[in-house]
Amino acid sequence: MKDNLEIESLSLEDHPFFSGLKHIPSPPTSIYLKGILPQKNEKVVAIVGTRKASSYGEKIAYDLAYNLTKSGFVIVSGLALGIDSQAHQGALDAGGITVAVLANGLDEIYPATNQHLAEKIIKSGGCLLSEYPPKTPSYPNQFILRNRIISGLAAAVIVVEAPKKSGALATADFAKKQGRPVFAVPGPVSSKNFEGSHQLIRNGAKLISNADDFLSDMGWEIRLQDRVKLDLDSKEKIIFEMLGKISGPVTVDNICQITKLKPRDVMSALSSMILKEIIFQEGGKYQINL
């Protein structure tokens, strides 16, 4: 990699982020790190799926990672092409941190096409992890073993898109054995890329379609006010706080009068907040989308 960060070797006792790995079957003896470890580990979610993802699956992975990151979560995945890459990118675009677990030594990035993504993960305050020392090539069996670490670090695993033969299914199997809940996103019934996902759901994985489904099922619902404030600019925050204090819907004129904002600024902010599904408009009046 182009950065000058050294690769560190840590034991599972060296950082609380590794606490979930201590009790998994065949825990790693040490972990190699490049970057900065998250300070907390109670809000870590794994998002995984096929390398040969559909545009639908990639969008779902990106949106899930983006919205969960905005809600304060750390996203962990495997830096593979397809679903993994979209999960990492969604977290980065949301201004959060993400953790990538590799199946080889950290002196090389696999796949090489994700070199730039790996650099962005580190520069944004995240990290790369591996149980393998530098100079270790990426042998095929190591990818499956790597997945037990992805699930072991996370409080839950979300499988976005997986055919019948997919490393994501191995991650889900590890998660089940480790006592982690497994979630799966449904897809078109005719798509072979979702046959594994649908089988997971038939076998007990919880079906989700968005971040709110996941948060609700995990009992991690965050108050609307805390969640959306992370995604508002200064004028949007003023309007959101005003709407939160008023009972019932209000007109643009009401909003301008109370907030002292210019009409064009109010209209721009309202349009943005509607697109973010934070508020809705009905009959020319606006209110919070609870």
Phi, psi and omega in degrees: 000161186277344180282168184256013180292137178278154175274125180259150173249124184234152172267168180293343180274352188278345183204139181296340179298336182270003187301327181290344181274345187294331188248011177277156175300137180052059180295151178292148179283331177206164179232133176264138188232139168225113184120209185237127179285144173301149183281334181236158182231009184277349181236055179250128181235132176267131175238119186223166178172187187290150174290325182266065188279152172279165177297326176297311180297320180297319179294318178298315180299315180298311182296317178301311181296317181299309185289323177291324176295318177298335178270008173098015184261155174260131181260130175242138178205193191249010177063012177286167174293168177079234186299315181303312182299318180294325178295313178299315183294320178300318178296318180295316181293336177278000179081018181254194179244155181218153184240130178248129179254120184260160180255021180210179178294148186282000176284347177229148178256129175233127359285152183299332179294345178261018177304312182295320179297318178299319178296320179295323179301315181291314182296337180271005177098007177264201184203165171249141180230152173200149173272358184257137181289162176307151181079003178275119178291168180266086177285148185308317184293340183287337179292319177294316180296323178302327186293334177292333178283320177303310180290325181293331178283337190262154173279339180200159180238131175248120175262117185273312184208119184213124172286183183299323177249104185208140175298334178297327178292326175295320177299318178296321179294317175300316181300317179299316179292332180273358179081018177267141176291147181241135178237150179220144178264128179284157177225189177302135184295337181271356185273123177294336180293345181247008181298319178292321178298315181294325177294322176301316180295318177299328182269008173117354176295146181278134180279129174226157176233350180201177183295324181296322175302313182297312181300319180295314182293329179276353184072026182250026181301131180255140180306137183309316184298319180291324185285311188284336180300334179291343187241026182239144172275182189297317181290323178296323178296320179299314181292318180299315180295323178295314180297328180291340182264351185252137178272118177095168182287155181224158179273170176299319179299319178299316182296316179298319182295319184281318185273342184068017177276155178290146182306319181293326177290322179295315181296320178296315181294318180297318179298317179296318183290330175292316178299326179278359179063030178272325177229169173221158182241135178212125180063032179078009179236156188237146173204165182293139180273082183283000000 
